[in-house]
């Protein structure tokens, strides 16, 4: 293989692997999310090794249901976004409305 082809191929993948340096120190969920985002764009076998995760673990994570905590967080995010829009982004109004939200029984 000519020398210039190796450089081109290395350059193609080097930009993608720069972000794996910080991801590889993240939680397993963050590493699996990174894998999901880059499926089909990079060689998965290299990513499994680079991120120190197993192929079977990744596919198990893909099939898993969302946790109750994640579902509750998503519902709360919808309420907080609504409060932000109603308060027109004014911080003090948003703070007061968030206190009301907490007092009505939403747990954070």
QUIHUVEN-V790554 format. One record per residue. N is the residue number from 1. SS is DSSP state (a for helix, b for strand, c for the rest). PSI is psi in whole degrees, -180 to 180 (* if undefined). NEAR is the number of other C-alpha atoms within 8 Angstrom. Layout:
N_SS_PSI_NEAR ; N_SS_PSI_NEAR
This chain:
1_c_131_4 ; 2_c_151_5 ; 3_a_-41_6 ; 4_a_-30_6 ; 5_a_-39_8 ; 6_a_-40_9 ; 7_a_-43_8 ; 8_a_-47_8 ; 9_a_-41_8 ; 10_a_-43_8 ; 11_a_-40_8 ; 12_a_-43_8 ; 13_a_-22_9 ; 14_a_-38_8 ; 15_a_-38_8 ; 16_a_-37_8 ; 17_a_-16_8 ; 18_a_-40_8 ; 19_a_-20_8 ; 20_a_-20_10 ; 21_a_-41_8 ; 22_a_-34_8 ; 23_a_-37_11 ; 24_c_-18_10 ; 25_c_-4_6 ; 26_c_-176_8 ; 27_c_167_6 ; 28_a_-40_7 ; 29_a_-41_6 ; 30_a_-39_9 ; 31_a_-40_12 ; 32_a_-38_10 ; 33_a_-40_8 ; 34_a_-45_9 ; 35_a_-43_10 ; 36_a_-40_7 ; 37_a_-29_6 ; 38_c_13_8 ; 39_c_134_8 ; 40_c_-18_6 ; 41_c_-30_5 ; 42_c_165_8 ; 43_c_117_7 ; 44_a_-36_9 ; 45_a_-39_6 ; 46_a_-40_7 ; 47_a_-41_10 ; 48_a_-45_11 ; 49_a_-46_9 ; 50_a_-39_8 ; 51_a_-2_10 ; 52_c_49_7 ; 53_c_160_9 ; 54_c_154_8 ; 55_a_-44_7 ; 56_a_-37_6 ; 57_a_-40_8 ; 58_a_-46_10 ; 59_a_-30_8 ; 60_a_-42_8 ; 61_a_-39_8 ; 62_a_-37_6 ; 63_a_-12_6 ; 64_c_146_6 ; 65_c_157_4 ; 66_c_146_6 ; 67_c_160_6 ; 68_a_-37_6 ; 69_a_-44_6 ; 70_a_-42_8 ; 71_a_-42_9 ; 72_a_-40_8 ; 73_a_-39_9 ; 74_a_-40_8 ; 75_a_-42_8 ; 76_a_-39_10 ; 77_a_-38_8 ; 78_a_-44_8 ; 79_a_-45_8 ; 80_a_-40_9 ; 81_a_-41_8 ; 82_a_-42_8 ; 83_a_-42_11 ; 84_a_-43_11 ; 85_a_-44_8 ; 86_a_-35_7 ; 87_c_4_10 ; 88_c_32_6 ; 89_c_8_8 ; 90_c_122_8 ; 91_a_-47_7 ; 92_a_-43_6 ; 93_a_-40_8 ; 94_a_-40_12 ; 95_a_-44_8 ; 96_a_-44_8 ; 97_a_-33_9 ; 98_a_-38_10 ; 99_a_-40_8 ; 100_a_-42_8 ; 101_a_-44_9 ; 102_a_-40_10 ; 103_a_-21_7 ; 104_c_3_6 ; 105_c_-3_6 ; 106_c_129_8 ; 107_c_141_4 ; 108_c_*_5
